[in-house]
Amino acid sequence: MKVRLLIAAILATTAWAPQSVQIASAIYCYPGDPPAVYQACVNYNSGIGQQVNNQNQLNNIQSQINNTISQINAIDVMIASLRNQIAAQKALIAQTQAAIDELSRQIRFGEASLIRQKAHVSVREQLLNQRLRYVDSHGSLNYVQLVLTSLKQQKEAEADLEKNLATEAAALAFEKQLAAQLADQYNKVQAERAAIDAQVAQLAQQYNAAAIRAGGGNGVFEWPEPNCGPSCMSQRFGCSSFYLEVYEPSCPYPHKIHTGIDIAGPYGTQIVAADTGVAYLYPGSVGYGNLLVIIHGNGYSTYYGHLSGYAPGLSTGQVVPRGTTVAFEGSTGWSTGPHLHFEIRVNGVYKDPCIWLGC
């Protein structure tokens, strides 16, 4: 580092001087010239000689600088090589330390295993000594009886174990059977949903104009159970843990979504049309149970599931005004108790009913 600073200083002080100076040639001084002219000629030639000496000194200094820079570059290469060797040694040391650590771990594991084996041998020796002392004090016959009793107890324990294993196997088989039945039911429910949705899409085109003429399709809905308000809501729209719900990959496991809201009122509670539209009855479905769909027009439709029954005289294709009694609460289909499953769909896509109902 000090050498580099010295070279830098020398270069800075000589940077102004050209590397090679054009030197004038000496001239002949005629002795017969006037003294002043002759002296001036002599002085001129002396200056040329001094200039030659200066140039030679500069060339020597430049040569020394070049030699020093070459030495510095060689030292830099040596330093880089030493650094690489140091890094390689450090890597080798780290690798060796890792190997030492692994050997130490194996030694500790072997010592622990040896201790366990010694303890096991000690227990067996104690048991053998106890048996020998028993034979010495009670005789061989009593010892044989003791062994037979022990074998009997062991067989009884093995029989109990086999019985428990058989019970567990039967329970596992039953669970597998239930899982298969549940999967079959799920496939039926989803196939049925698809069929209902396709039918509703077809009827929506057929009844759209009639529903709009009757006053539906404005996107304004009222609460479907006037005698059981929002406080009766037992489940909201959104991700669900119930296996038979609709598959929704954005929801956490099991990736199911509840496509509407549940309103848990008393069995037989009056249900009204949330908006004017054309009725479509689908009784006895696997999932929804007794289902009513009302097509309101402009892409809007509402679903009413798990009904105990429909309003007297209600039929598919009939126009039902807003607020008219259309059905009664029940627990048909996949239901755990009396409630209304209520959906609002826009162009066949289920939406959160609370967006319109303010729940």
Secondary structure by P-SEA (a helix, b strand, c coil): caaaaaaaaaaaaacccccccbbbbbbbbbccccaaaaaaaaaaaaaaaaaaaaaaaaaaaaaaaaaaaaaaaaaaaaaaaaaaaaaaaaaaaaaaaaaaaaaaaaaaaaaaaaaaaaaaaaaaaaaaaaaaaaaacccaaaaaaaaaaaaaaaaaaaaaaaaaaaaaaaaaaaaaaaaaaaaaaaaaaaaaaaaaaaaaaaaaaaaaaaaaaacccccccccccccccccccccccccccccccccccccccccccccbbbbbccccccccccccbbbbbbcccccccbbbbbbbcccbbbbbccccccccccccccccccccccccccccccccccccbbbbbcccccccccccccc
